[in-house]
Amino acid sequence: MNMTTWMLMIGTALALAALTWWSCAWWYGRKIGDLQQRFEKVRQAAGQHANQTRKQIALLQQELAERPPLSKAQRNARDEAAEAAARKADLESRLDAAGPASRPMHGFADTQPMY
């Protein structure tokens, strides 16, 4: 091959490389732009949710501050209910840990022959 053929091949390869680089930059630039727009929308929604949460917390704190304190009888009833719930949860967890009582002693499932 002569020199002009080599130069033509090198020029074509460089042109194809530049075209490939440009098309990839355009394609992925669009994808990155779309992702940036989606991220911005999510960030704005998260900011709005955070502001709404702050307002709700402020309202709840205000309502809690305006609420009169519990009487001694109400506190005792609340404490007794909490203790009863804790005892119930403890009993349920111990019963669950023991497993079902209907399990056969040999550990195998009861089966019947099929006809």
C-alpha positions as CSV (number, residue, x, y, z in Angstrom):
1,M,0.0,0.0,0.0
2,N,1.2,3.5,-0.7
3,M,1.3,6.5,1.5
4,T,-2.0,8.0,0.4
5,T,-3.9,4.9,1.3
6,W,-2.4,4.9,4.8
7,M,-3.2,8.5,5.2
8,L,-6.8,8.0,4.0
9,M,-7.2,5.1,6.5
10,I,-5.8,7.0,9.4
11,G,-8.0,10.1,8.5
12,T,-11.0,7.9,8.3
13,A,-10.2,6.2,11.7
14,L,-9.7,9.6,13.3
15,A,-13.0,10.9,11.8
16,L,-14.9,7.8,13.0
17,A,-13.3,8.2,16.5
18,A,-14.4,11.8,16.7
19,L,-17.9,11.0,15.5
20,T,-18.1,8.2,18.1
21,W,-16.9,10.5,20.8
22,W,-19.4,13.2,19.8
23,S,-22.4,10.8,19.6
24,C,-21.5,9.2,23.0
25,A,-21.2,12.7,24.6
26,W,-24.5,13.7,23.1
27,W,-26.3,10.5,24.2
28,Y,-25.0,10.3,27.7
29,G,-25.2,14.0,28.1
30,R,-29.0,13.7,27.5
31,K,-29.2,10.8,30.0
32,I,-27.3,12.8,32.6
33,G,-29.6,15.8,32.1
34,D,-32.7,13.6,32.5
35,L,-31.2,12.1,35.7
36,Q,-30.4,15.6,37.0
37,Q,-34.0,16.7,36.4
38,R,-35.4,13.7,38.2
39,F,-33.0,14.2,41.1
40,E,-34.0,17.9,41.4
41,K,-37.7,16.8,41.5
42,V,-37.0,14.3,44.2
43,R,-35.0,16.8,46.2
44,Q,-37.8,19.4,46.0
45,A,-40.4,16.8,47.0
46,A,-38.2,15.7,49.9
47,G,-37.8,19.3,51.0
48,Q,-41.6,19.8,50.9
49,H,-42.1,16.7,52.9
50,A,-39.6,17.8,55.5
51,N,-41.3,21.2,55.8
52,Q,-44.7,19.6,56.2
53,T,-43.2,17.2,58.9
54,R,-41.7,20.2,60.7
55,K,-45.1,21.9,60.7
56,Q,-46.8,18.8,62.0
57,I,-44.2,18.4,64.7
58,A,-44.7,22.0,65.8
59,L,-48.4,21.6,66.0
60,L,-48.1,18.4,68.0
61,Q,-45.7,20.0,70.4
62,Q,-48.1,22.9,70.8
63,E,-51.0,20.6,71.5
64,L,-49.0,18.6,73.9
65,A,-47.9,21.8,75.7
66,E,-51.5,22.9,76.0
67,R,-52.7,19.5,77.3
68,P,-53.2,19.4,81.1
69,P,-51.0,17.0,83.0
70,L,-52.3,13.5,83.9
71,S,-53.7,12.9,87.4
72,K,-52.1,10.3,89.6
73,A,-55.0,7.9,88.9
74,Q,-54.5,8.3,85.2
75,R,-50.8,7.8,85.5
76,N,-51.3,4.6,87.5
77,A,-53.8,3.2,85.0
78,R,-51.4,4.0,82.2
79,D,-48.5,2.3,84.0
80,E,-50.6,-0.8,84.8
81,A,-51.8,-1.1,81.2
82,A,-48.2,-0.9,80.0
83,E,-47.1,-3.6,82.5
84,A,-50.0,-5.8,81.4
85,A,-49.1,-5.4,77.8
86,A,-45.4,-6.2,78.5
87,R,-46.4,-9.4,80.4
88,K,-48.7,-10.4,77.6
89,A,-45.9,-9.9,75.0
90,D,-43.5,-11.9,77.2
91,L,-45.9,-14.8,77.5
92,E,-46.6,-14.8,73.8
93,S,-42.9,-14.9,73.0
94,R,-42.3,-17.7,75.4
95,L,-45.2,-19.7,73.9
96,D,-44.0,-19.1,70.4
97,A,-40.5,-20.2,71.4
98,A,-41.9,-23.4,72.8
99,G,-43.4,-24.3,69.4
100,P,-46.8,-26.0,68.7
101,A,-48.0,-28.5,71.3
102,S,-49.6,-30.8,68.7
103,R,-46.2,-31.9,67.2
104,P,-45.8,-35.7,67.6
105,M,-43.0,-36.9,70.0
106,H,-41.1,-38.8,67.3
107,G,-40.7,-35.6,65.2
108,F,-42.1,-36.9,62.0
109,A,-45.4,-35.8,60.4
110,D,-48.4,-38.1,60.7
111,T,-49.0,-39.6,57.3
112,Q,-51.6,-41.9,55.9
113,P,-51.0,-44.4,53.1
114,M,-52.4,-43.5,49.7
115,Y,-54.6,-46.0,47.9
